[in-house]
């Protein structure tokens, strides 16, 4: 049993060439048993797509447009 088993982790990814490394981190955390939610900034989407994170975590990856898409409130993650 891993220390990450049944833990909930929120991974924020910003616009940097290192953003692709976050996909590897998300994958390893999910494989270790963590429930990983990912939020990507608009800048991060220039380096890696939400689909990448969805495929490695099995969960929806959120973007700036999801969270700030014209509504007055932030979506609840989880």
N, CA, C and O atoms as a GROMACS GRO file, in nm:
protein
  312
    1UNK      N    1   0.085  -0.118   0.000
    1UNK     CA    2   0.000   0.000   0.000
    1UNK      C    3   0.089   0.124   0.000
    1UNK      O    4   0.186   0.133   0.076
    2UNK      N    5   0.055   0.218  -0.085
    2UNK     CA    6   0.131   0.342  -0.100
    2UNK      C    7   0.079   0.450  -0.006
    2UNK      O    8  -0.036   0.446   0.038
    3UNK      N    9   0.165   0.547   0.024
    3UNK     CA   10   0.121   0.660   0.106
    3UNK      C   11   0.019   0.745   0.030
    3UNK      O   12  -0.050   0.827   0.090
    4UNK      N   13   0.010   0.727  -0.103
    4UNK     CA   14  -0.084   0.803  -0.184
    4UNK      C   15  -0.219   0.735  -0.201
    4UNK      O   16  -0.311   0.794  -0.257
    5UNK      N   17  -0.232   0.613  -0.154
    5UNK     CA   18  -0.358   0.540  -0.169
    5UNK      C   19  -0.472   0.618  -0.104
    5UNK      O   20  -0.464   0.658   0.012
    6UNK      N   21  -0.578   0.638  -0.181
    6UNK     CA   22  -0.698   0.708  -0.136
    6UNK      C   23  -0.676   0.855  -0.100
    6UNK      O   24  -0.760   0.914  -0.031
    7UNK      N   25  -0.568   0.914  -0.145
    7UNK     CA   26  -0.544   1.057  -0.123
    7UNK      C   27  -0.598   1.134  -0.242
    7UNK      O   28  -0.598   1.083  -0.355
    8UNK      N   29  -0.644   1.256  -0.218
    8UNK     CA   30  -0.692   1.343  -0.326
    8UNK      C   31  -0.588   1.451  -0.348
    8UNK      O   32  -0.548   1.521  -0.254
    9UNK      N   33  -0.544   1.465  -0.472
    9UNK     CA   34  -0.440   1.561  -0.506
    9UNK      C   35  -0.491   1.652  -0.617
    9UNK      O   36  -0.546   1.606  -0.716
   10UNK      N   37  -0.470   1.781  -0.599
   10UNK     CA   38  -0.502   1.880  -0.702
   10UNK      C   39  -0.370   1.928  -0.761
   10UNK      O   40  -0.287   1.985  -0.691
   11UNK      N   41  -0.352   1.904  -0.890
   11UNK     CA   42  -0.228   1.939  -0.959
   11UNK      C   43  -0.255   2.056  -1.053
   11UNK      O   44  -0.332   2.043  -1.148
   12UNK      N   45  -0.193   2.169  -1.026
   12UNK     CA   46  -0.206   2.286  -1.111
   12UNK      C   47  -0.089   2.292  -1.209
   12UNK      O   48   0.027   2.280  -1.169
   13UNK      N   49  -0.121   2.309  -1.337
   13UNK     CA   50  -0.017   2.311  -1.441
   13UNK      C   51  -0.021   2.446  -1.511
   13UNK      O   52  -0.125   2.490  -1.558
   14UNK      N   53   0.095   2.511  -1.517
   14UNK     CA   54   0.105   2.643  -1.579
   14UNK      C   55   0.188   2.637  -1.707
   14UNK      O   56   0.244   2.533  -1.740
   15UNK      N   57   0.194   2.748  -1.777
   15UNK     CA   58   0.261   2.754  -1.906
   15UNK      C   59   0.412   2.755  -1.895
   15UNK      O   60   0.473   2.858  -1.867
   16UNK      N   61   0.472   2.641  -1.917
   16UNK     CA   62   0.616   2.625  -1.915
   16UNK      C   63   0.650   2.501  -1.996
   16UNK      O   64   0.568   2.411  -2.009
   17UNK      N   65   0.768   2.497  -2.050
   17UNK     CA   66   0.809   2.379  -2.125
   17UNK      C   67   0.811   2.255  -2.035
   17UNK      O   68   0.802   2.143  -2.084
   18UNK      N   69   0.822   2.276  -1.904
   18UNK     CA   70   0.821   2.165  -1.810
   18UNK      C   71   0.680   2.110  -1.785
   18UNK      O   72   0.664   2.015  -1.709
   19UNK      N   73   0.578   2.170  -1.847
   19UNK     CA   74   0.441   2.124  -1.825
   19UNK      C   75   0.423   1.977  -1.864
   19UNK      O   76   0.341   1.907  -1.805
   20UNK      N   77   0.500   1.932  -1.963
   20UNK     CA   78   0.486   1.791  -2.003
   20UNK      C   79   0.528   1.697  -1.891
   20UNK      O   80   0.480   1.584  -1.885
   21UNK      N   81   0.616   1.743  -1.801
   21UNK     CA   82   0.658   1.659  -1.688
   21UNK      C   83   0.544   1.639  -1.589
   21UNK      O   84   0.540   1.540  -1.516
   22UNK      N   85   0.450   1.733  -1.586
   22UNK     CA   86   0.336   1.720  -1.497
   22UNK      C   87   0.249   1.601  -1.535
   22UNK      O   88   0.187   1.539  -1.449
   23UNK      N   89   0.244   1.568  -1.664
   23UNK     CA   90   0.168   1.451  -1.708
   23UNK      C   91   0.229   1.324  -1.652
   23UNK      O   92   0.157   1.233  -1.610
   24UNK      N   93   0.360   1.316  -1.650
   24UNK     CA   94   0.429   1.201  -1.592
   24UNK      C   95   0.403   1.193  -1.442
   24UNK      O   96   0.379   1.085  -1.388
   25UNK      N   97   0.408   1.308  -1.375
   25UNK     CA   98   0.380   1.312  -1.232
   25UNK      C   99   0.237   1.268  -1.203
   25UNK      O  100   0.214   1.188  -1.112
   26UNK      N  101   0.142   1.319  -1.279
   26UNK     CA  102   0.002   1.281  -1.260
   26UNK      C  103  -0.017   1.131  -1.280
   26UNK      O  104  -0.090   1.067  -1.205
   27UNK      N  105   0.050   1.076  -1.380
   27UNK     CA  106   0.041   0.933  -1.407
   27UNK      C  107   0.096   0.851  -1.290
   27UNK      O  108   0.033   0.755  -1.247
   28UNK      N  109   0.211   0.890  -1.240
   28UNK     CA  110   0.272   0.816  -1.129
   28UNK      C  111   0.188   0.826  -1.002
   28UNK      O  112   0.174   0.728  -0.929
   29UNK      N  113   0.132   0.943  -0.975
   29UNK     CA  114   0.046   0.959  -0.858
   29UNK      C  115  -0.080   0.872  -0.870
   29UNK      O  116  -0.121   0.808  -0.773
   30UNK      N  117  -0.139   0.870  -0.988
   30UNK     CA  118  -0.259   0.788  -1.011
   30UNK      C  119  -0.225   0.639  -0.997
   30UNK      O  120  -0.302   0.563  -0.939
   31UNK      N  121  -0.111   0.598  -1.050
   31UNK     CA  122  -0.069   0.459  -1.038
   31UNK      C  123  -0.043   0.420  -0.893
   31UNK      O  124  -0.057   0.303  -0.856
   32UNK      N  125  -0.005   0.518  -0.811
   32UNK     CA  126   0.020   0.493  -0.670
   32UNK      C  127  -0.108   0.493  -0.588
   32UNK      O  128  -0.104   0.472  -0.466
   33UNK      N  129  -0.222   0.516  -0.654
   33UNK     CA  130  -0.350   0.507  -0.584
   33UNK      C  131  -0.415   0.639  -0.550
   33UNK      O  132  -0.521   0.641  -0.488
   34UNK      N  133  -0.355   0.750  -0.589
   34UNK     CA  134  -0.413   0.880  -0.560
   34UNK      C  135  -0.522   0.915  -0.661
   34UNK      O  136  -0.519   0.870  -0.776
   35UNK      N  137  -0.616   0.994  -0.616
   35UNK     CA  138  -0.719   1.050  -0.704
   35UNK      C  139  -0.669   1.188  -0.743
   35UNK      O  140  -0.666   1.279  -0.661
   36UNK      N  141  -0.629   1.205  -0.869
   36UNK     CA  142  -0.562   1.327  -0.914
   36UNK      C  143  -0.656   1.410  -1.001
   36UNK      O  144  -0.705   1.364  -1.104
   37UNK      N  145  -0.680   1.534  -0.958
   37UNK     CA  146  -0.753   1.631  -1.039
   37UNK      C  147  -0.652   1.731  -1.091
   37UNK      O  148  -0.562   1.774  -1.018
   38UNK      N  149  -0.666   1.768  -1.218
   38UNK     CA  150  -0.570   1.857  -1.283
   38UNK      C  151  -0.641   1.982  -1.334
   38UNK      O  152  -0.750   1.975  -1.391
   39UNK      N  153  -0.577   2.096  -1.310
   39UNK     CA  154  -0.625   2.224  -1.364
   39UNK      C  155  -0.512   2.283  -1.447
   39UNK      O  156  -0.400   2.296  -1.399
   40UNK      N  157  -0.543   2.318  -1.571
   40UNK     CA  158  -0.443   2.375  -1.662
   40UNK      C  159  -0.475   2.522  -1.691
   40UNK      O  160  -0.591   2.557  -1.715
   41UNK      N  161  -0.373   2.605  -1.689
   41UNK     CA  162  -0.391   2.743  -1.733
   41UNK      C  163  -0.394   2.745  -1.886
   41UNK      O  164  -0.360   2.646  -1.951
   42UNK      N  165  -0.433   2.858  -1.940
   42UNK     CA  166  -0.433   2.873  -2.086
   42UNK      C  167  -0.292   2.854  -2.141
   42UNK      O  168  -0.273   2.795  -2.247
   43UNK      N  169  -0.193   2.904  -2.069
   43UNK     CA  170  -0.054   2.887  -2.110
   43UNK      C  171  -0.011   2.742  -2.111
   43UNK      O  172   0.064   2.700  -2.199
   44UNK      N  173  -0.057   2.666  -2.014
   44UNK     CA  174  -0.021   2.523  -2.007
   44UNK      C  175  -0.076   2.447  -2.127
   44UNK      O  176  -0.014   2.352  -2.175
   45UNK      N  177  -0.194   2.488  -2.174
   45UNK     CA  178  -0.256   2.419  -2.288
   45UNK      C  179  -0.176   2.436  -2.417
   45UNK      O  180  -0.199   2.364  -2.514
   46UNK      N  181  -0.083   2.530  -2.419
   46UNK     CA  182   0.004   2.546  -2.536
   46UNK      C  183   0.112   2.439  -2.541
   46UNK      O  184   0.173   2.416  -2.645
   47UNK      N  185   0.136   2.374  -2.427
   47UNK     CA  186   0.240   2.271  -2.419
   47UNK      C  187   0.184   2.130  -2.407
   47UNK      O  188   0.246   2.035  -2.455
   48UNK      N  189   0.069   2.116  -2.343
   48UNK     CA  190   0.010   1.984  -2.320
   48UNK      C  191  -0.142   1.998  -2.317
   48UNK      O  192  -0.193   2.099  -2.270
   49UNK      N  193  -0.213   1.898  -2.366
   49UNK     CA  194  -0.359   1.909  -2.375
   49UNK      C  195  -0.428   1.847  -2.254
   49UNK      O  196  -0.371   1.761  -2.187
   50UNK      N  197  -0.551   1.890  -2.226
   50UNK     CA  198  -0.627   1.828  -2.118
   50UNK      C  199  -0.646   1.677  -2.139
   50UNK      O  200  -0.650   1.600  -2.043
   51UNK      N  201  -0.659   1.636  -2.264
   51UNK     CA  202  -0.678   1.494  -2.294
   51UNK      C  203  -0.561   1.410  -2.244
   51UNK      O  204  -0.581   1.295  -2.203
   52UNK      N  205  -0.442   1.464  -2.247
   52UNK     CA  206  -0.325   1.392  -2.196
   52UNK      C  207  -0.346   1.357  -2.049
   52UNK      O  208  -0.321   1.243  -2.008
   53UNK      N  209  -0.390   1.454  -1.971
   53UNK     CA  210  -0.411   1.430  -1.828
   53UNK      C  211  -0.531   1.340  -1.804
   53UNK      O  212  -0.530   1.258  -1.712
   54UNK      N  213  -0.635   1.356  -1.884
   54UNK     CA  214  -0.752   1.269  -1.869
   54UNK      C  215  -0.714   1.124  -1.892
   54UNK      O  216  -0.765   1.035  -1.824
   55UNK      N  217  -0.627   1.100  -1.988
   55UNK     CA  218  -0.589   0.962  -2.019
   55UNK      C  219  -0.502   0.900  -1.911
   55UNK      O  220  -0.510   0.779  -1.888
   56UNK      N  221  -0.419   0.978  -1.843
   56UNK     CA  222  -0.332   0.920  -1.741
   56UNK      C  223  -0.395   0.915  -1.602
   56UNK      O  224  -0.353   0.836  -1.518
   57UNK      N  225  -0.496   1.000  -1.577
   57UNK     CA  226  -0.560   1.000  -1.445
   57UNK      C  227  -0.696   0.932  -1.444
   57UNK      O  228  -0.745   0.891  -1.339
   58UNK      N  229  -0.758   0.922  -1.562
   58UNK     CA  230  -0.893   0.866  -1.567
   58UNK      C  231  -0.999   0.965  -1.520
   58UNK      O  232  -1.114   0.928  -1.498
   59UNK      N  233  -0.960   1.090  -1.504
   59UNK     CA  234  -1.051   1.194  -1.457
   59UNK      C  235  -1.045   1.314  -1.552
   59UNK      O  236  -0.948   1.332  -1.624
   60UNK      N  237  -1.150   1.394  -1.550
   60UNK     CA  238  -1.154   1.513  -1.634
   60UNK      C  239  -1.047   1.612  -1.590
   60UNK      O  240  -1.027   1.634  -1.470
   61UNK      N  241  -0.980   1.671  -1.686
   61UNK     CA  242  -0.885   1.779  -1.658
   61UNK      C  243  -0.956   1.912  -1.684
   61UNK      O  244  -1.020   1.929  -1.787
   62UNK      N  245  -0.944   2.003  -1.591
   62UNK     CA  246  -1.011   2.132  -1.601
   62UNK      C  247  -0.918   2.237  -1.660
   62UNK      O  248  -0.796   2.231  -1.642
   63UNK      N  249  -0.976   2.333  -1.730
   63UNK     CA  250  -0.900   2.442  -1.791
   63UNK      C  251  -0.954   2.576  -1.741
   63UNK      O  252  -1.058   2.582  -1.676
   64UNK      N  253  -0.882   2.682  -1.774
   64UNK     CA  254  -0.929   2.817  -1.738
   64UNK      C  255  -1.069   2.842  -1.790
   64UNK      O  256  -1.152   2.900  -1.720
   65UNK      N  257  -1.097   2.799  -1.912
   65UNK     CA  258  -1.229   2.824  -1.970
   65UNK      C  259  -1.338   2.747  -1.897
   65UNK      O  260  -1.453   2.792  -1.890
   66UNK      N  261  -1.305   2.630  -1.842
   66UNK     CA  262  -1.403   2.555  -1.762
   66UNK      C  263  -1.434   2.629  -1.633
   66UNK      O  264  -1.549   2.636  -1.590
   67UNK      N  265  -1.331   2.683  -1.572
   67UNK     CA  266  -1.347   2.744  -1.441
   67UNK      C  267  -1.395   2.888  -1.446
   67UNK      O  268  -1.465   2.933  -1.355
   68UNK      N  269  -1.360   2.960  -1.550
   68UNK     CA  270  -1.394   3.101  -1.559
   68UNK      C  271  -1.477   3.131  -1.683
   68UNK      O  272  -1.480   3.246  -1.727
   69UNK      N  273  -1.542   3.034  -1.739
   69UNK     CA  274  -1.614   3.046  -1.866
   69UNK      C  275  -1.739   3.130  -1.862
   69UNK      O  276  -1.844   3.086  -1.910
   70UNK      N  277  -1.733   3.249  -1.807
   70UNK     CA  278  -1.846   3.340  -1.811
   70UNK      C  279  -1.943   3.326  -1.695
   70UNK      O  280  -2.036   3.405  -1.684
   71UNK      N  281  -1.923   3.229  -1.610
   71UNK     CA  282  -2.011   3.214  -1.495
   71UNK      C  283  -1.952   3.292  -1.378
   71UNK      O  284  -1.832   3.318  -1.373
   72UNK      N  285  -2.037   3.326  -1.284
   72UNK     CA  286  -1.994   3.408  -1.172
   72UNK      C  287  -1.926   3.327  -1.062
   72UNK      O  288  -1.874   3.385  -0.966
   73UNK      N  289  -1.926   3.197  -1.074
   73UNK     CA  290  -1.867   3.115  -0.969
   73UNK      C  291  -1.769   3.013  -1.028
   73UNK      O  292  -1.770   2.986  -1.148
   74UNK      N  293  -1.688   2.958  -0.943
   74UNK     CA  294  -1.592   2.856  -0.983
   74UNK      C  295  -1.657   2.720  -0.966
   74UNK      O  296  -1.728   2.696  -0.869
   75UNK      N  297  -1.632   2.631  -1.062
   75UNK     CA  298  -1.683   2.495  -1.051
   75UNK      C  299  -1.625   2.426  -0.930
   75UNK      O  300  -1.512   2.454  -0.889
   76UNK      N  301  -1.702   2.336  -0.872
   76UNK     CA  302  -1.652   2.255  -0.762
   76UNK      C  303  -1.577   2.137  -0.821
   76UNK      O  304  -1.633   2.062  -0.901
   77UNK      N  305  -1.453   2.119  -0.783
   77UNK     CA  306  -1.372   2.008  -0.833
   77UNK      C  307  -1.391   1.890  -0.739
   77UNK      O  308  -1.358   1.898  -0.621
   78UNK      N  309  -1.445   1.783  -0.790
   78UNK     CA  310  -1.456   1.664  -0.707
   78UNK      C  311  -1.591   1.612  -0.712
   78UNK      O  312  -1.621   1.512  -0.647
   0.00000   0.00000   0.00000
